Amino acid sequence: MLKEFAISIIQTLRRRGFLAYLAGGCVRDLLLKREPSDFDVATSATPSQVMEIFPDTYAVGVQFGVVLVPLPEHGRTSVDEGALPKSRAIEVATFRSDLGYSDGRRPDEVRFSLDPQEDVARRDFTINGMMLDPATGEVLDFVGGRRDIEAGIVRTIGDPELRFAEDKLRMLRAVRFAARFEYVIETQTLAAIQRLAHEILMVSRERIRDELTKMLTEGHGRRAFLLLDESGLLKEVLPEITAMKGVQQPPEFHPEGDVFVHTLLLLENLPRPCPPTLAWGALLHDVGKPATFRVAPDRIRFDDHVDVGVKIAEEICGRLRFSNHDTDQVLALIDNHMRFGHVTRMKESTLKKFLRLPGFDQHLALHRADSLASHGNLSTYELIGRKLAEIPPEKIRPVALVTGDDLIAAGYEPGPRFREILEAVEEAQLDGRLLSRDMALEFVMQQFPQ
């Protein structure tokens, strides 16, 4: 439906006498026989002319020639501009040339144009620099984008240093596209990234986070992080991951190699699609190991690496402006990933509490990927799968047999002791020792006399 709507916008613009084409990443994806996630239109019409033709248009970047045309069911009466996802609108951009980039992100000034070739010249990579006439199927390729697609190359349009000076984030985007499509970064483009990598922190932390999240969740995380390392970007954006290189592990548990090798192998085993919090939890699950490495008489050890890792990951999440909700889940994944080694020795109550961790499916997915990236033994993963199938949800999260009101009615004074009593009752209930309210009250009287 999105493609059809984009084509209808092009048809409308052309009926009014303007040039209009599909442009950018959607053209690349169509040539690769992939389904684009969004569609962009480039046109000779100015923003004011576009807004006159499409009254519901959102003026999201008029000064840069960009407006959004929402799908008919997502007009102004049903959604506000800030809540409109890109997948529910078409971005319509006026042909333009950009004049100066003082902040390394946005043009200081734009000049609207009637020439599509002039518009393409200011875009980032050749594979993203093509336009498509949906009526004829003709591809306007002024920069050799089709040639680079066929050769599997990510190359900037024009001088790479100039393209990266215009928007530093393009250095990360080059890595992401090369990983996603299993392309190589063209020699001069890669060399420019290596020279300019130290400037990446001029980009907002949120934009860096979002680009890294895409690398981690698009299914090619290992290749992406190898390219980040090769390009020099990794030590700038995530020096804590670079620190994993060369940190050896006990071969009896980690025959695959050092912490860096293990972590990148783990990324290959994440599910697709992969929730962002799981991807980040996977990347950071062993981030505490470099700081806790020691060689003991018996073997290599990482004492307290989980606690240290949680603190380091908390700093990273804060630095990259993660939401509180996402930070909590990433830290929980790190904090609990070693508990799987104790599953066979857990009491029934402890196991049930473990199984009801928020987002436990992510904890289990991390354990599976962690195992496959090291010893390859999935027996614990399979055991938990059986437990989840065998234990009814109401047994994992049972209704409380005794409440605080029950304790007050029984003559207990409210206070800190209540929590201790209620937790003891719940543990006995989860272990199967208490089956009714009467049994629970009797247990309280015996274990916690007034």
C-alpha positions as CSV (number, residue, x, y, z in Angstrom):
1,M,0.0,0.0,0.0
2,L,2.8,2.4,0.8
3,K,4.4,1.9,-2.6
4,E,1.1,2.5,-4.4
5,F,0.5,5.7,-2.4
6,A,4.0,6.9,-3.3
7,I,3.3,6.3,-6.9
8,S,0.0,8.1,-6.7
9,I,1.8,11.1,-5.2
10,I,4.2,11.0,-8.2
11,Q,1.3,10.8,-10.6
12,T,-0.4,13.8,-9.0
13,L,2.7,15.9,-9.1
14,R,3.3,15.1,-12.7
15,R,-0.2,16.0,-13.6
16,R,0.5,19.4,-12.1
17,G,3.6,19.7,-14.4
18,F,6.4,18.8,-12.0
19,L,9.1,16.2,-12.2
20,A,8.8,13.5,-9.6
21,Y,10.5,10.1,-8.9
22,L,11.0,7.5,-6.3
23,A,14.4,8.2,-4.7
24,G,17.0,6.9,-2.4
25,G,17.0,3.7,-0.4
26,C,13.7,2.4,-1.8
27,V,15.2,2.4,-5.3
28,R,18.2,0.5,-4.1
29,D,16.0,-2.1,-2.4
30,L,13.7,-2.5,-5.4
31,L,16.7,-3.2,-7.6
32,L,17.9,-5.8,-5.0
33,K,14.4,-7.4,-5.1
34,R,13.9,-6.4,-1.4
35,E,10.8,-4.9,0.1
36,P,11.5,-1.3,1.1
37,S,10.6,-0.3,4.6
38,D,9.7,3.2,3.4
39,F,9.4,5.2,0.2
40,D,10.7,8.6,-0.6
41,V,9.7,10.9,-3.5
42,A,12.0,13.6,-5.0
43,T,10.4,16.4,-7.0
44,S,10.9,19.7,-8.7
45,A,7.9,21.1,-6.8
46,T,8.8,23.4,-3.9
47,P,7.5,22.6,-0.4
48,S,4.8,25.3,-0.6
49,Q,3.7,23.8,-3.9
50,V,3.6,20.3,-2.5
51,M,1.6,21.5,0.6
52,E,-0.8,23.2,-1.7
53,I,-1.4,20.0,-3.7
54,F,-1.6,17.8,-0.5
55,P,-3.4,19.8,2.2
56,D,-2.7,17.2,5.0
57,T,1.1,17.5,4.5
58,Y,3.3,17.8,7.5
59,A,6.0,20.5,7.2
60,V,8.7,18.5,9.0
61,G,11.6,20.2,7.3
62,V,10.4,22.9,4.9
63,Q,13.6,24.8,5.2
64,F,15.4,21.8,3.8
65,G,12.7,21.1,1.2
66,V,11.2,18.1,3.1
67,V,7.5,17.4,3.9
68,L,5.6,14.3,4.9
69,V,2.4,13.2,3.2
70,P,0.6,10.7,5.5
71,L,-1.4,7.8,4.2
72,P,-5.1,8.8,3.9
73,E,-6.1,7.0,7.2
74,H,-3.4,8.9,9.0
75,G,-4.4,12.4,8.3
76,R,-4.3,15.3,10.8
77,T,-7.5,14.3,12.4
78,S,-6.0,10.9,13.5
79,V,-2.4,11.5,14.3
80,D,-0.1,14.4,15.3
81,E,3.1,15.1,13.5
82,G,5.4,13.9,16.3
83,A,3.7,10.5,16.4
84,L,3.6,9.8,12.7
85,P,5.9,6.9,11.9
86,K,7.9,6.9,8.6
87,S,6.2,3.7,7.6
88,R,2.9,5.5,7.5
89,A,3.9,8.4,5.4
90,I,5.8,9.4,2.3
91,E,8.6,11.8,2.5
92,V,8.5,14.3,-0.4
93,A,11.7,16.3,-0.9
94,T,12.4,19.1,-3.4
95,F,15.4,18.7,-5.6
96,R,18.1,20.8,-4.0
97,S,21.8,21.5,-3.5
98,D,23.3,22.1,-0.1
99,L,25.5,25.0,0.8
100,G,27.8,24.5,3.8
101,Y,27.5,22.2,6.9
102,S,28.8,24.1,9.9
103,D,27.4,21.7,12.5
104,G,28.4,18.5,10.6
105,R,24.8,17.5,10.2
106,R,22.4,20.0,8.6
107,P,23.1,22.3,5.6
108,D,23.6,25.9,6.5
109,E,21.6,26.8,3.4
110,V,19.7,24.9,0.7
111,R,19.0,26.0,-2.8
112,F,16.0,24.4,-4.5
113,S,16.6,23.1,-8.0
114,L,14.8,21.8,-11.0
115,D,17.6,19.3,-11.9
116,P,17.5,15.8,-10.4
117,Q,21.2,15.3,-11.1
118,E,22.0,18.3,-9.0
119,D,19.9,16.8,-6.2
120,V,21.7,13.4,-6.4
121,A,25.1,15.0,-6.1
122,R,24.5,16.0,-2.5
123,R,23.4,12.6,-1.3
124,D,25.5,10.1,0.6
125,F,26.3,6.9,-1.2
126,T,26.0,5.8,-4.9
127,I,23.8,2.9,-4.0
128,N,21.4,5.4,-2.4
129,G,21.7,8.0,-5.2
130,M,19.4,6.6,-7.8
131,M,15.9,7.7,-8.9
132,L,13.2,5.5,-10.5
133,D,10.4,6.5,-12.8
134,P,7.6,4.1,-11.7
135,A,5.7,4.7,-14.9
136,T,8.4,3.4,-17.2
137,G,10.8,1.6,-14.9
138,E,13.6,3.8,-16.0
139,V,16.4,4.3,-13.4
140,L,18.1,7.7,-13.3
141,D,21.6,6.8,-12.3
142,F,24.1,9.7,-12.5
143,V,26.6,8.3,-10.0
144,G,27.1,4.6,-10.9
145,G,24.8,3.2,-8.2
146,R,23.8,0.2,-10.3
147,R,27.4,-0.7,-11.0
148,D,28.3,-0.5,-7.3
149,I,25.3,-2.7,-6.4
150,E,26.4,-5.3,-8.9
151,A,30.0,-5.1,-7.6
152,G,28.9,-5.1,-3.9
153,I,30.5,-1.8,-3.0
154,V,29.6,1.0,-0.6
155,R,31.1,4.2,-2.1
156,T,30.4,7.9,-1.4
157,I,29.1,10.2,-4.1
158,G,32.0,12.4,-4.9
159,D,34.8,13.2,-2.4
160,P,34.3,11.0,0.7
161,E,35.8,13.5,3.1
162,L,33.3,16.2,1.9
163,R,30.4,13.8,2.2
164,F,31.4,12.8,5.8
165,A,32.1,16.5,6.7
166,E,28.5,17.2,5.7
167,D,27.1,14.6,8.1
168,K,29.5,12.6,10.4
169,L,26.8,9.9,10.9
170,R,27.4,8.8,7.3
171,M,30.6,7.1,8.5
172,L,28.4,4.7,10.7
173,R,25.9,4.4,7.9
174,A,28.6,3.2,5.5
175,V,29.5,0.4,7.9
176,R,25.8,-0.5,8.4
177,F,25.1,-0.7,4.7
178,A,28.2,-2.7,4.1
179,A,27.3,-5.2,6.8
180,R,23.6,-5.4,5.9
181,F,24.2,-6.1,2.2
182,E,27.5,-8.0,2.7
183,Y,29.3,-5.4,0.6
184,V,32.8,-4.0,1.0
185,I,33.5,-0.3,1.7
186,E,35.4,1.2,-1.3
187,T,39.1,1.8,-0.6
188,Q,39.0,5.7,-0.6
189,T,35.7,5.7,1.4
190,L,37.2,3.5,4.1
191,A,40.4,5.4,4.2
192,A,38.4,8.6,4.7
193,I,36.5,7.0,7.6
194,Q,39.7,5.9,9.2
195,R,41.1,9.5,9.0
196,L,37.9,11.1,10.3
197,A,36.7,8.5,12.8
198,H,37.7,10.7,15.8
199,E,35.1,13.2,14.7
200,I,32.1,10.8,15.0
201,L,31.4,12.0,18.6
202,M,30.3,15.4,17.1
203,V,27.1,13.4,16.3
204,S,24.4,13.4,18.9
205,R,24.5,10.3,21.2
206,E,20.9,9.4,20.2
207,R,21.8,9.2,16.5
208,I,24.9,7.1,17.3
209,R,22.8,4.8,19.5
210,D,20.1,4.4,16.8
211,E,22.6,3.6,14.1
212,L,24.4,1.0,16.3
213,T,21.0,-0.5,17.2
214,K,20.2,-1.0,13.6
215,M,23.6,-2.8,13.1
216,L,22.8,-5.1,16.0
217,T,19.3,-6.0,15.0
218,E,19.5,-6.3,11.2
219,G,21.1,-9.7,11.4
220,H,24.7,-8.9,10.5
221,G,26.0,-7.6,13.8
222,R,29.2,-9.6,13.7
223,R,30.3,-8.2,10.4
224,A,29.2,-4.7,11.4
225,F,31.4,-4.7,14.5
226,L,34.3,-6.1,12.6
227,L,34.0,-3.2,10.2
228,L,33.5,-0.7,13.0
229,D,36.8,-2.0,14.4
230,E,38.6,-1.9,11.1
231,S,37.4,1.6,10.4
232,G,38.5,3.0,13.8
233,L,35.0,3.9,14.7
234,L,34.5,1.2,17.4
235,K,37.1,2.7,19.8
236,E,35.4,6.1,19.5
237,V,31.8,5.0,20.1
238,L,32.3,1.9,22.3
239,P,35.8,1.7,23.7
240,E,34.5,-0.8,26.2
241,I,34.0,-3.3,23.3
242,T,37.5,-2.6,21.9
243,A,38.8,-3.5,25.4
244,M,37.6,-7.0,24.9
245,K,40.1,-7.7,22.2
246,G,42.9,-10.0,23.4
247,V,41.2,-10.8,26.7
248,Q,41.7,-14.6,26.9
249,Q,39.1,-17.0,28.4
250,P,39.4,-20.5,29.9
251,P,39.5,-22.8,26.8
252,E,37.5,-25.5,28.5
253,F,34.5,-23.2,28.6
254,H,35.4,-20.9,25.6
255,P,37.2,-22.8,22.9
256,E,36.2,-20.1,20.4
257,G,38.8,-17.5,21.7
258,D,38.9,-14.2,23.5
259,V,36.0,-12.1,24.8
260,F,35.8,-10.0,21.6
261,V,35.6,-13.1,19.4
262,H,33.0,-14.7,21.7
263,T,30.8,-11.6,21.8
264,L,30.8,-11.2,18.0
265,L,30.0,-14.9,17.5
266,L,27.1,-14.5,19.9
267,L,25.7,-11.7,17.8
268,E,25.4,-14.2,14.9
269,N,23.1,-16.4,17.0
270,L,20.5,-13.8,18.0
271,P,17.0,-14.3,16.8
272,R,15.6,-12.4,13.8
273,P,13.9,-10.1,14.3
274,C,15.8,-9.2,17.4
275,P,14.5,-6.8,20.1
276,P,16.9,-3.9,20.6
277,T,17.3,-4.6,24.3
278,L,18.2,-8.2,23.7
279,A,20.8,-7.1,21.1
280,W,22.4,-4.6,23.5
281,G,22.3,-7.1,26.3
282,A,24.1,-9.6,24.1
283,L,26.7,-7.1,23.1
284,L,27.4,-6.0,26.7
285,H,26.8,-9.3,28.6
286,D,30.6,-9.8,29.2
287,V,31.6,-6.1,29.2
288,G,32.9,-6.6,32.8
289,K,35.4,-9.2,31.8
290,P,38.4,-7.0,30.7
291,A,38.4,-5.2,34.1
292,T,38.2,-8.4,36.1
293,F,40.6,-10.7,34.2
294,R,43.1,-12.6,36.3
295,V,45.1,-15.8,36.0
296,A,44.5,-18.0,39.0
297,P,46.5,-21.2,39.8
298,D,43.7,-23.3,38.4
299,R,42.5,-21.3,35.4
300,I,41.6,-17.8,34.0
301,R,39.0,-16.1,36.2
302,F,36.7,-13.1,36.0
303,D,35.6,-12.5,39.6
304,D,32.5,-10.4,39.9
305,H,32.5,-9.6,36.2
306,V,28.7,-9.6,36.2
307,D,28.4,-6.8,38.9
308,V,31.2,-4.9,37.2
309,G,29.6,-5.4,33.8
310,V,26.2,-4.0,35.1
311,K,28.0,-0.8,36.2
312,I,29.8,-0.4,32.9
313,A,26.7,-1.1,30.9
314,E,24.7,1.4,33.0
315,E,27.3,4.1,32.1
316,I,27.1,3.2,28.4
317,C,23.2,3.3,28.4
318,G,23.3,6.7,30.1
319,R,25.9,8.0,27.6
320,L,23.8,6.8,24.7
321,R,20.6,8.2,26.1
322,F,18.7,4.9,26.5
323,S,15.2,5.2,28.0
324,N,14.9,4.1,31.6
325,H,12.8,1.1,30.5
326,D,15.4,-0.1,28.0
327,T,18.3,0.5,30.4
328,D,16.6,-1.6,33.0
329,Q,16.1,-4.5,30.6
330,V,19.6,-4.4,29.3
331,L,21.1,-4.4,32.8
332,A,18.7,-7.2,33.8
333,L,20.0,-9.4,30.9
334,I,23.6,-8.8,32.0
335,D,22.8,-9.3,35.7
336,N,21.1,-12.6,35.2
337,H,23.0,-14.3,32.3
338,M,25.2,-16.4,34.6
339,R,22.2,-17.7,36.6
340,F,21.5,-20.3,33.9
341,G,24.5,-22.3,35.1
342,H,22.7,-22.9,38.4
343,V,19.3,-23.9,37.0
344,T,19.7,-27.6,37.7
345,R,20.5,-26.8,41.3
346,M,17.7,-24.3,41.9
347,K,14.9,-25.0,44.3
348,E,11.4,-25.1,42.7
349,S,10.6,-21.6,44.2
350,T,13.8,-20.1,42.9
351,L,13.4,-21.5,39.4
352,K,9.8,-20.2,39.2
353,K,10.9,-16.7,40.3
354,F,13.7,-16.9,37.6
355,L,11.2,-18.0,34.9
356,R,9.0,-15.0,35.7
357,L,11.6,-12.3,35.2
358,P,10.2,-9.6,33.0
359,G,11.0,-10.4,29.4
360,F,12.2,-13.8,30.2
361,D,12.1,-14.8,26.6
362,Q,15.0,-12.4,26.0
363,H,17.0,-13.9,28.9
364,L,16.5,-17.4,27.4
365,A,17.4,-16.2,23.9
366,L,20.6,-14.6,25.2
367,H,21.5,-17.9,27.0
368,R,21.0,-19.8,23.8
369,A,23.2,-17.5,21.8
370,D,25.8,-17.4,24.5
371,S,25.9,-21.2,24.6
372,L,26.2,-21.5,20.8
373,A,29.0,-19.0,20.8
374,S,31.1,-21.0,23.3
375,H,30.7,-24.6,24.4
376,G,27.6,-25.3,22.2
377,N,25.8,-27.2,24.9
378,L,22.1,-26.4,24.8
379,S,21.0,-28.9,27.6
380,T,20.0,-26.1,30.0
381,Y,18.2,-24.2,27.3
382,E,16.2,-27.3,26.4
383,L,15.5,-28.1,30.1
384,I,14.0,-24.6,30.6
385,G,12.0,-25.1,27.5
386,R,10.5,-28.2,29.0
387,K,9.9,-26.5,32.3
388,L,8.0,-23.7,30.7
389,A,5.9,-26.2,28.8
390,E,5.2,-28.3,31.9
391,I,4.5,-25.6,34.5
392,P,1.2,-23.8,34.0
393,P,1.5,-20.0,34.1
394,E,-0.7,-19.8,37.2
395,K,1.9,-22.0,39.0
396,I,4.7,-19.6,38.1
397,R,2.7,-16.5,39.1
398,P,0.2,-17.9,41.6
399,V,-2.4,-15.7,43.3
400,A,-1.1,-14.9,46.8
401,L,-2.5,-17.1,49.5
402,V,-2.0,-14.5,52.2
403,T,-2.1,-10.7,51.9
404,G,-1.2,-7.8,54.2
405,D,-4.9,-7.4,55.1
406,D,-4.9,-11.0,56.2
407,L,-2.0,-10.4,58.4
408,I,-3.6,-7.3,60.0
409,A,-6.8,-9.3,60.5
410,A,-4.8,-12.0,62.3
411,G,-3.4,-9.4,64.7
412,Y,0.0,-8.6,63.1
413,E,1.3,-5.0,63.3
414,P,2.0,-3.5,59.9
415,G,5.7,-2.9,59.4
416,P,8.9,-4.1,57.8
417,R,8.2,-7.6,59.0
418,F,5.3,-7.9,56.6
419,R,7.6,-8.2,53.6
420,E,9.6,-11.0,55.2
421,I,6.4,-12.9,56.1
422,L,4.8,-12.5,52.7
423,E,8.0,-13.6,50.9
424,A,8.3,-16.6,53.1
425,V,4.7,-17.6,52.3
426,E,5.2,-17.1,48.6
427,E,8.4,-19.2,48.6
428,A,6.6,-22.1,50.4
429,Q,3.7,-21.8,48.0
430,L,6.0,-21.9,44.9
431,D,7.7,-24.9,46.4
432,G,4.4,-26.7,46.7
433,R,4.3,-26.8,50.5
434,L,1.3,-24.5,50.9
435,L,-1.8,-25.3,48.9
436,S,-4.5,-23.2,50.6
437,R,-5.1,-20.0,52.5
438,D,-5.7,-21.9,55.8
439,M,-2.4,-23.7,55.4
440,A,-0.7,-20.4,54.7
441,L,-2.1,-18.8,57.8
442,E,-1.1,-21.7,59.9
443,F,2.4,-21.5,58.4
444,V,2.6,-17.8,59.4
445,M,1.5,-18.5,63.0
446,Q,4.1,-21.2,63.4
447,Q,7.0,-19.5,61.6
448,F,6.3,-15.9,62.7
449,P,4.7,-16.0,66.2
450,Q,3.4,-12.7,67.4
